[in-house]
């Protein structure tokens, strides 16, 4: 690769990921502190969400390194494994935590009276282990031998002249760290088709099911209001219209979240699989870098949307901000009086 092109890609990754990573890190810390300071939120559902926030925080920290996984590096075997395995583990754990949060909330909506009897609540340590241990085991498979790494002295020729010519270049050529050497094609296909795609489909399915249940409950509530209005011989109120409007806003919010957070990641995955099948050098292009940054970053925004939308998570921090603002205003007023 041309050094100028490599430098331009490094700058592109820096300008795209560092601001987004900073927003993700500080927003997650903001919500985590809010949950930790409110004792009423210390329960199983919020513990799952807290685990998701920790995974999202780690994803935000490693976000500047994920697009660099498509670039070749001069690293030895151990450092190359760490560079690829660790970000992959954190991203998979984030995805598993996201599925678990949606699943726990789905159970609360589907079975509101019996959700505490499900294994997710009765065996919380086991459920928490299932969102961290399987991603770690799968991401570590290249370290246990499932990789395409070639040792520096494995392909040396038996001809002495060829050996002398390759000795000087072996440290440069053979120590090139690339995702193709760490992740075999079967590993990537299994991760995309066996882990990432089912997780995305399960989240979409649970979200669609929750919206359908909400629609049915809304229809039942509207029928009850109509029956009460007929018995009391009153004119129909605008309460039904308000409920329909609230449901429409909910559907619009879910659709907008899908478009903003999921569609860029889906496009990024399609580009990755297409490049892997065709053998085109797409991962080194600027378009691929932009889609990888926006795709991973947009997915990391999902927990922030869920957290900032809940006033209970942000109330402690807002209370502290109000106290600081009141003190500052009080100090300003005292200064004005003295003057």
VOGU-3710 file (C-alpha; in Angstrom, 3 decimals, decimal comma):
1> xxxxxxxxxx> 0,000/0,000/0,000  1,188/3,498/-0,790  2,283/5,310/2,416  0,307/8,385/1,383  -2,874/6,359/0,933  -2,313/4,645/4,249  -1,816/7,988/5,992  -4,979/9,406/4,427  -6,973/6,378/5,571  -5,558/6,720/9,081
11> xxxxxxxxxx> -6,658/10,357/9,159  -10,104/9,431/7,849  -10,525/6,812/10,566  -9,346/9,269/13,217  -11,715/12,060/12,184  -14,683/9,670/11,988  -14,187/7,536/15,057  -12,691/9,794/17,721  -15,673/12,221/18,003  -18,176/9,360/17,841
21> xxxxxxxxxx> -16,178/7,321/20,341  -16,017/10,257/22,764  -19,785/10,741/22,601  -20,407/7,038/23,233  -17,968/6,867/26,162  -19,190/9,973/28,005  -22,874/9,200/27,381  -22,478/5,690/28,756  -20,657/7,009/31,818  -23,456/9,539/32,265
31> xxxxxxxxxx> -26,140/6,814/32,291  -24,066/4,374/34,380  -23,577/6,977/37,112  -27,298/7,737/37,013  -28,215/4,067/37,546  -25,587/3,603/40,273  -26,802/6,642/42,222  -30,476/5,638/42,179  -31,131/2,713/44,535  -34,611/2,207/43,128
41> xxxxxxxxxx> -32,986/1,077/39,864  -30,956/-1,688/41,512  -32,951/-4,640/40,157  -32,479/-7,410/37,607  -33,747/-5,590/34,476  -31,486/-2,623/35,152  -28,544/-4,911/35,916  -28,929/-6,329/32,412  -29,064/-2,820/31,008  -26,009/-1,887/33,077
51> xxxxxxxxxx> -24,150/-4,827/31,549  -25,171/-3,562/28,113  -23,854/-0,100/28,965  -20,517/-1,554/30,062  -20,271/-3,510/26,805  -21,229/-0,399/24,853  -18,605/1,597/26,743  -15,949/-0,948/25,800  -17,161/-0,844/22,199  -16,807/2,931/22,223
61> xxxxxxxxxx> -13,246/2,603/23,522  -12,289/0,128/20,792  -14,246/1,896/18,036  -11,158/3,689/16,619  -9,408/0,315/16,283  -12,209/-1,622/14,536  -11,873/0,083/11,100  -8,103/-0,404/11,334  -8,693/-4,156/11,338  -9,100/-3,905/7,554
71> xxxxxxxxxx> -5,598/-2,453/7,179  -2,378/-4,470/7,089  0,085/-4,041/9,944  3,665/-5,056/10,697  3,023/-7,100/13,846  4,077/-10,457/15,206  1,651/-13,303/15,796  0,741/-12,550/19,430  0,146/-8,839/18,954  -1,768/-9,536/15,752
81> xxxxxxxxxx> -4,118/-11,897/17,579  -4,752/-9,365/20,336  -5,421/-6,621/17,802  -8,169/-8,656/16,107  -9,549/-10,908/18,857  -10,116/-8,274/21,547  -12,261/-5,835/19,482  -14,186/-8,755/18,003  -14,914/-10,113/21,490  -16,137/-6,734/22,753
91> xxxxxxxxxx> -18,407/-6,251/19,748  -19,916/-9,744/20,064  -20,467/-9,248/23,797  -22,190/-5,947/23,031  -24,450/-7,697/20,526  -25,266/-10,514/22,971  -26,042/-7,988/25,730  -28,305/-6,083/23,356  -30,242/-9,258/22,564  -30,532/-10,104/26,277
101> xxxxxxxxxx> -31,921/-6,659/27,142  -34,505/-6,894/24,389  -35,376/-10,462/25,440  -35,828/-9,510/29,107  -38,073/-6,582/28,234  -39,952/-8,738/25,748  -40,736/-11,240/28,523  -41,953/-8,424/30,770  -44,413/-7,292/28,097  -45,567/-10,715/26,920
111> xxxxxxxxxx> -45,974/-12,138/30,452  -46,219/-9,157/32,796  -47,495/-11,239/35,719  -45,063/-14,146/35,408  -41,905/-12,619/33,976  -40,085/-12,955/37,321  -40,450/-16,748/37,090  -38,409/-17,078/33,899  -34,830/-18,284/34,070  -33,494/-14,848/33,140
121> xxxxxxxxxx> -34,622/-13,510/36,535  -34,226/-16,653/38,619  -30,686/-17,382/37,355  -29,314/-13,901/36,827  -25,595/-14,877/37,154  -26,076/-17,614/34,559  -27,882/-15,237/32,194  -25,132/-12,667/32,640  -22,540/-15,335/31,936  -24,243/-16,296/28,675
131> xxxxxxxxxx> -23,743/-12,799/27,233  -20,026/-12,620/28,035  -18,560/-16,132/27,963  -19,746/-17,389/24,513  -18,441/-14,253/22,714  -15,110/-14,679/24,488  -14,864/-18,353/23,535  -15,814/-17,780/19,917  -13,582/-14,742/19,461  -10,661/-16,699/20,957
141> xxxxxxxxxx> -10,901/-19,559/18,444  -8,146/-18,070/16,214  -5,840/-18,132/19,233  -6,490/-21,878/19,615  -5,451/-22,650/16,049  -8,346/-21,687/13,794  -6,397/-19,145/11,738  -4,458/-18,808/8,492  -1,235/-17,608/10,049  1,945/-18,830/8,347
151> xxxxxxxxxx> 5,151/-19,028/10,361  8,068/-16,918/9,087  10,254/-19,946/8,276  7,490/-22,200/6,970  7,697/-21,341/3,285  11,400/-20,899/2,864  12,920/-22,551/-0,153  15,541/-25,273/0,114  17,719/-23,517/-2,485  20,577/-21,673/-0,675
161> xxxxxxxxxx> 20,485/-18,736/-3,119  16,751/-18,292/-2,634  17,169/-18,640/1,108  19,719/-15,836/1,215  17,454/-13,562/-0,835  14,461/-14,209/1,366  16,188/-13,879/4,731  16,391/-10,098/4,447  12,736/-9,785/3,461  11,259/-12,389/5,812
171> xxxxxxxxxx> 10,927/-9,995/8,726  9,002/-7,560/6,547  6,872/-9,855/4,443  6,097/-12,704/6,804  5,180/-10,520/9,775  2,422/-8,620/7,967  -0,676/-8,751/10,158  -3,925/-8,981/8,211  -7,460/-10,047/9,016  -7,129/-12,751/6,351
181> xxxxxxxxxx> -4,367/-14,392/8,378  -6,290/-14,274/11,662  -9,857/-14,944/10,523  -10,475/-17,739/8,000  -13,395/-17,347/5,631  -15,345/-20,042/7,452  -14,890/-18,154/10,720  -16,223/-14,919/9,206  -19,170/-16,656/7,526  -20,061/-18,440/10,764
191> xxxxxxxxxx> -19,896/-15,221/12,761  -22,025/-13,256/10,301  -24,577/-15,960/9,469  -24,551/-17,836/12,774  -24,235/-15,043/15,346  -24,748/-11,532/13,977  -27,643/-12,208/11,587  -29,712/-14,317/14,057  -29,155/-11,681/16,749  -30,410/-8,923/14,459
201> xxxxxxxxxx> -33,417/-10,960/13,350  -34,310/-11,859/16,933  -34,208/-8,197/18,001  -36,359/-7,185/15,031  -38,788/-10,035/15,700  -39,163/-9,166/19,387  -39,617/-5,479/18,572  -42,280/-6,276/15,965  -44,052/-8,602/18,404  -44,088/-5,906/21,111
211> xxxxxxxxxx> -45,545/-3,367/18,680  -48,229/-5,868/17,644  -49,140/-6,508/21,299  -49,295/-2,770/21,942  -51,579/-2,361/18,943  -53,945/-5,070/20,203  -54,053/-3,543/23,673  -54,718/-0,139/22,168  -57,652/-1,520/20,203  -59,085/-3,128/23,351
221> xxxxxxxxxx> -58,759/0,113/25,300  -60,500/2,032/22,530  -63,359/-0,504/22,509  -63,800/-0,096/26,274  -63,898/3,687/25,947  -66,523/3,444/23,219  -68,651/1,124/25,337  -68,436/3,441/28,344  -69,378/6,448/26,209  -72,411/4,598/24,837
231> xxxxxxxxxx> -73,603/3,590/28,312  -73,223/7,099/29,631  -74,699/8,543/26,426  -71,756/10,883/25,990  -70,074/12,164/22,907  -66,866/10,374/21,930  -63,836/12,069/23,438  -60,519/12,706/21,806  -58,813/10,203/24,111  -58,862/7,532/21,417
241> xxxxxxxxxx> -57,226/9,895/18,976  -54,516/10,699/21,536  -53,808/7,005/22,064  -53,543/6,397/18,326  -51,253/9,390/17,996  -49,029/8,098/20,794  -48,832/4,689/19,154  -47,991/6,286/15,808  -45,173/8,228/17,484  -43,864/4,998/18,986
251> xxxxxxxxxx> -43,860/3,262/15,605  -42,173/6,269/14,008  -39,487/6,275/16,713  -38,812/2,565/16,242  -38,660/2,963/12,453  -36,327/5,941/12,705  -34,060/4,044/15,114  -33,939/1,139/12,689  -33,065/3,381/9,760  -30,404/5,345/11,632
261> xxxxxxxxxx> -28,827/2,587/13,735  -29,350/-0,690/11,881  -29,357/0,132/8,166  -25,732/1,448/8,091  -24,538/-1,673/9,870  -26,493/-3,948/7,505  -24,921/-2,186/4,524  -21,492/-2,573/6,131  -22,034/-6,306/6,615  -23,250/-6,738/3,036
271> xxxxxxxxxx> -20,167/-4,947/1,743  -17,927/-7,160/3,886  -19,505/-10,425/2,745  -19,545/-9,318/-0,897  -15,881/-8,355/-0,759  -15,023/-11,664/0,898  -16,835/-13,687/-1,758  -15,517/-11,784/-4,760  -11,995/-11,260/-3,457  -12,105/-7,539/-4,277
281> xxxxxxxxxx> -9,838/-5,294/-2,203  -12,826/-3,425/-0,831  -11,715/-3,263/2,822  -8,925/-0,841/1,870  -11,258/1,638/0,153  -12,404/4,879/1,745  -16,069/3,964/1,251  -15,616/0,762/3,223  -13,863/2,646/6,038  -16,696/5,185/6,194
291> xxxxxxxxxx> -19,348/2,447/6,300  -17,453/0,477/8,952  -17,138/3,561/11,168  -20,757/4,617/10,750  -22,086/1,042/10,900  -20,407/0,061/14,176  -20,887/3,541/15,637  -24,589/3,670/14,806  -25,169/0,314/16,503  -23,354/1,572/19,607
301> xxxxxxxxxx> -25,834/4,463/19,784  -28,807/2,124/20,410  -28,187/1,725/24,190  -27,754/5,489/24,466  -31,178/6,034/22,893  -32,718/3,516/25,298  -30,946/5,040/28,283  -31,416/8,738/27,617  -35,105/8,169/26,859  -35,610/6,946/30,442
311> xxxxxxxxxx> -35,756/9,882/32,853  -35,011/7,630/35,826  -31,543/6,896/34,452  -30,637/10,552/33,988  -32,450/12,080/36,980  -29,480/11,906/39,456  -27,161/13,665/37,030  -29,834/16,231/36,202  -30,299/16,868/39,918  -26,591/17,523/40,346
321> xxxxxxxxxx> -26,569/19,827/37,326  -29,538/21,767/38,718  -27,807/22,178/42,085  -24,636/23,441/40,430  -26,644/25,818/38,253  -28,598/27,147/41,254  -25,394/27,678/43,217  -23,826/29,476/40,301  -26,891/31,677/39,912  -26,960/32,321/43,656
331> xxxxxxxxx> -23,324/33,389/43,576  -24,020/35,689/40,657  -26,959/37,269/42,519  -24,850/37,804/45,637  -22,189/39,511/43,555  -24,792/41,786/41,984  -26,166/42,710/45,426  -22,741/43,548/46,794  -22,071/45,732/43,793
//
